[in-house]
């Protein structure tokens, strides 16, 4: 199937399916109907069937979905069947929080290193890691098969840091800096703009 | 104008407009054309005109938008013209990072208190705050005009903590717990599911 037919909206929903299936696994459920999954996730059963049909179905009439199989298949689609090595730029509170986020490890998302431009943070222990200087980036990325860089830095240095990382071969950026990155076409960024998110609540409080 | 006509997609774009206008203000720009704003934001000029028309326009033919005025107006729509008092539940790395996030303060989003169920964290200093026990929640919310509760806690206690906060009058939840909250109809949650976001990148690396 050509990759382009998967809409962005479907791609955004996949991690949510994966999350619900993880919960079902924890509850020792072996199978689930699209109706039950629908009730739990708060989307229509037809939406679920349509979404999962994008990836070849997986469901069986009268049986529903096999939880383990569907989760494994979604994990494969989401690229979770192979480990991904991540670095974090910025060892402030947020960078440290992301370095210690245990949810990642279980999904094969492994934080291999954390870096900071501030010399007074270099050498500081963050969990099992030790903060490294920016001058160590190039070699570290080459030697550790890093595929994702997390930017937990202020907006001002974000563009130049992203350009530097791109130069070292990084193509996937997880961006917490409060600015949209202007990247070459063969790179992608996923933004987590915390203030933008919080403003959805202030909007609701003001207009809801 | 009836509130229901503002689509969710437009509401999600508003903070981004606000952010770009803040940058323009920092650059001392007095006005901007929809074409220039379009180029910077990477959306079409017609989209921008259409979005802002939802809120009464603000633009003038041949002049463009007045940066200060448009930012003030968007701020008003986003509920940023009055301060909002926030509490954070969970004083782990993430809770501490959110408590110290300076971007909020400048937008009138004030973190008034941070709480944790773990007695060994109670009393710990986090910036200007001191971690409080969960038993102090009820009085604190009543006495400090709290409108938003941030959940920086694991998924297991999230539902019961949200229910407790709802009982104390909280209606807006900023949820970092890795689970969707099932809230009464008069409450709202804005989810920041970090793993879901990171999986957009692993998907891209796998399928891009």
HADDOCK unambig.tbl for C-alpha pairs under 7 A between the chains (distance, minus, plus):
assign (segid A and resid 12 and name CA) (segid B and resid 200 and name CA) 6.99 0.50 0.50
assign (segid A and resid 15 and name CA) (segid B and resid 196 and name CA) 5.01 0.50 0.50
assign (segid A and resid 15 and name CA) (segid B and resid 199 and name CA) 6.54 0.50 0.50
assign (segid A and resid 16 and name CA) (segid B and resid 196 and name CA) 6.79 0.50 0.50
assign (segid A and resid 77 and name CA) (segid B and resid 203 and name CA) 6.65 0.50 0.50
assign (segid A and resid 78 and name CA) (segid B and resid 199 and name CA) 6.40 0.50 0.50
assign (segid A and resid 78 and name CA) (segid B and resid 202 and name CA) 5.97 0.50 0.50
assign (segid A and resid 78 and name CA) (segid B and resid 203 and name CA) 4.34 0.50 0.50
assign (segid A and resid 78 and name CA) (segid B and resid 206 and name CA) 6.93 0.50 0.50
assign (segid A and resid 79 and name CA) (segid B and resid 202 and name CA) 5.23 0.50 0.50
assign (segid A and resid 79 and name CA) (segid B and resid 203 and name CA) 5.34 0.50 0.50
assign (segid A and resid 79 and name CA) (segid B and resid 206 and name CA) 5.05 0.50 0.50
assign (segid A and resid 93 and name CA) (segid B and resid 93 and name CA) 6.49 0.50 0.50
assign (segid A and resid 93 and name CA) (segid B and resid 96 and name CA) 6.76 0.50 0.50
assign (segid A and resid 93 and name CA) (segid B and resid 97 and name CA) 4.55 0.50 0.50
assign (segid A and resid 94 and name CA) (segid B and resid 94 and name CA) 6.42 0.50 0.50
assign (segid A and resid 94 and name CA) (segid B and resid 97 and name CA) 4.99 0.50 0.50
assign (segid A and resid 96 and name CA) (segid B and resid 93 and name CA) 6.75 0.50 0.50
assign (segid A and resid 97 and name CA) (segid B and resid 93 and name CA) 4.55 0.50 0.50
assign (segid A and resid 97 and name CA) (segid B and resid 94 and name CA) 4.99 0.50 0.50
assign (segid A and resid 104 and name CA) (segid B and resid 195 and name CA) 6.60 0.50 0.50
assign (segid A and resid 172 and name CA) (segid B and resid 201 and name CA) 6.32 0.50 0.50
assign (segid A and resid 174 and name CA) (segid B and resid 198 and name CA) 6.89 0.50 0.50
assign (segid A and resid 190 and name CA) (segid B and resid 197 and name CA) 6.95 0.50 0.50
assign (segid A and resid 190 and name CA) (segid B and resid 201 and name CA) 6.76 0.50 0.50
assign (segid A and resid 195 and name CA) (segid B and resid 104 and name CA) 6.61 0.50 0.50
assign (segid A and resid 196 and name CA) (segid B and resid 15 and name CA) 5.03 0.50 0.50
assign (segid A and resid 196 and name CA) (segid B and resid 16 and name CA) 6.80 0.50 0.50
assign (segid A and resid 197 and name CA) (segid B and resid 190 and name CA) 6.95 0.50 0.50
assign (segid A and resid 198 and name CA) (segid B and resid 174 and name CA) 6.90 0.50 0.50
assign (segid A and resid 199 and name CA) (segid B and resid 15 and name CA) 6.56 0.50 0.50
assign (segid A and resid 199 and name CA) (segid B and resid 78 and name CA) 6.41 0.50 0.50
assign (segid A and resid 201 and name CA) (segid B and resid 172 and name CA) 6.33 0.50 0.50
assign (segid A and resid 201 and name CA) (segid B and resid 190 and name CA) 6.76 0.50 0.50
assign (segid A and resid 202 and name CA) (segid B and resid 78 and name CA) 5.97 0.50 0.50
assign (segid A and resid 202 and name CA) (segid B and resid 79 and name CA) 5.23 0.50 0.50
assign (segid A and resid 203 and name CA) (segid B and resid 77 and name CA) 6.67 0.50 0.50
assign (segid A and resid 203 and name CA) (segid B and resid 78 and name CA) 4.34 0.50 0.50
assign (segid A and resid 203 and name CA) (segid B and resid 79 and name CA) 5.34 0.50 0.50
assign (segid A and resid 206 and name CA) (segid B and resid 78 and name CA) 6.94 0.50 0.50
assign (segid A and resid 206 and name CA) (segid B and resid 79 and name CA) 5.04 0.50 0.50
